[in-house]
């Protein structure tokens, strides 16, 4: 997401949400290919802060007809998008498997996309560590512990195992969704 222009993404997402009857969810992440940031003239090392600002601006754009916003990179005076999305705001799923991602999801997101097969089997030490992070970050953000949805996303070319008991193994108490993608 930090490689993209926030207002354009906000408008495009709102339009797709309208066309889909309010069924869109936006998945975001900070990115990891440093050369892409350099090629686009963006600072790789500030991508996390940019994403957090982008998420705040997107929520503002999606929830009101006129937005005044002052951030480090974004300055808007009394402007908005049209049409507004059906969902106000559009749910934002934050992906990644480092603590900063979990913090962003707890502070600004509606779901945390857990990369890998953590929800498909018994918890290992890494899964337990991420669950501890999740609970700590939910509490720090003022959210009830266990309230953030966890979403498994596997890129192995196969569909993840069905949800249900897997969700309880990781410790998530809210709804879980799964997505998958094929390599290439």
QUIFENNOR-V453102 format. One record per residue. RES is the residue in three letters. NEAR is the number of other ideal C-beta (glycine too) atoms within 8 Angstrom. Layout:
# QUIFENNOR-V453102
res=<RES,RES>
near=<NEAR,NEAR>
This chain:
# QUIFENNOR-V453102
res=<UNK,UNK,UNK,UNK,UNK,UNK,UNK,UNK,UNK,UNK,UNK,UNK,UNK,UNK,UNK,UNK,UNK,UNK,UNK,UNK,UNK,UNK,UNK,UNK,UNK,UNK,UNK,UNK,UNK,UNK,UNK,UNK,UNK,UNK,UNK,UNK,UNK,UNK,UNK,UNK,UNK,UNK,UNK,UNK,UNK,UNK,UNK,UNK,UNK,UNK,UNK,UNK,UNK,UNK,UNK,UNK,UNK,UNK,UNK,UNK,UNK,UNK,UNK,UNK,UNK,UNK,UNK,UNK,UNK,UNK,UNK,UNK,UNK,UNK,UNK,UNK,UNK,UNK,UNK,UNK,UNK,UNK,UNK,UNK,UNK,UNK,UNK,UNK,UNK,UNK,UNK,UNK,UNK,UNK,UNK,UNK,UNK,UNK,UNK,UNK,UNK,UNK,UNK,UNK,UNK,UNK,UNK,UNK,UNK,UNK,UNK,UNK,UNK,UNK,UNK,UNK,UNK,UNK,UNK,UNK,UNK,UNK,UNK,UNK,UNK,UNK,UNK,UNK,UNK,UNK,UNK,UNK,UNK,UNK,UNK,UNK,UNK,UNK,UNK,UNK,UNK,UNK,UNK,UNK,UNK,UNK,UNK,UNK,UNK,UNK,UNK,UNK,UNK,UNK,UNK,UNK,UNK,UNK,UNK,UNK,UNK,UNK,UNK,UNK,UNK,UNK,UNK,UNK,UNK,UNK,UNK,UNK,UNK,UNK,UNK,UNK,UNK,UNK,UNK,UNK,UNK,UNK,UNK,UNK>
near=<10,12,8,7,5,11,11,8,12,13,10,8,14,15,9,9,14,11,6,8,6,9,5,11,9,10,10,12,11,11,10,4,6,7,6,9,14,9,6,7,4,10,7,8,4,7,13,10,8,13,14,11,13,14,14,11,16,16,11,10,14,15,8,7,5,7,11,7,10,5,9,6,5,12,6,10,5,6,6,9,10,5,7,10,14,7,10,8,10,14,9,16,15,16,11,11,7,6,7,9,14,14,12,14,14,14,9,10,14,8,15,16,14,13,8,7,9,12,15,9,8,4,10,6,5,7,11,9,8,13,11,8,11,15,11,8,14,14,9,8,9,4,9,5,7,10,8,15,11,14,13,17,12,13,9,7,5,6,5,12,5,5,10,6,5,14,11,8,11,14,10,13,5,9,4,13,8,12,9,11,7,6,6,2>
